[in-house]
Amino acid sequence: MEASFLVSPVTVHANGDGPALAIGPDRPPSLLITLGITKTIEQELLHVFIQGSRNGSDWTERLAVFPEKFYVGVSSLVVDLSQHPEVEYVRAQWKAIRWGRGDKTPVFDFYVFAEPV
């Protein structure tokens, strides 16, 4: 598996899912997942989950969760794939929430990057 974006740099206004990424035959023991938030506005949060699947369509396995993010910045975590031998695909899922006065539409620019370790 080569390093790749789970979510290419994007602007989101709602919840969503990234595309499936095949782990492939040269399965690494772990993945370093990096979440980079490059733009946000006040009174909102982004919650990102890393999911696993056996077949690329059933996403029942939650591999990791980033803490809720409110600000611009970069965070990383390691997913130990040896604990999930059945997982053949990974993807990112996110929830974007805004509260307070005015327009309740969230605005986040972010990316999620995966690399073998």
HELIX and SHEET records of a PDB file:
HELIX    1   1 LEU A   81  GLN A   83  5                                   3    
SHEET    1   A 4 SER A   4  VAL A  12  0                                        
SHEET    2   A 4 PHE A 108  PRO A 116 -1                                        
SHEET    3   A 4 SER A  30  LYS A  39 -1                                        
SHEET    4   A 4 GLY A  73  ASP A  80 -1                                        
SHEET    1   B 3 GLY A  16  ASP A  17  0                                        
SHEET    2   B 3 TYR A  89  ARG A  98 -1                                        
SHEET    3   B 3 LEU A  21  ALA A  22 -1                                        
SHEET    1   C 4 GLY A  16  ASP A  17  0                                        
SHEET    2   C 4 TYR A  89  ARG A  98 -1                                        
SHEET    3   C 4 GLU A  44  SER A  53 -1                                        
SHEET    4   C 4 GLU A  61  VAL A  65 -1                                        
END                                                                             
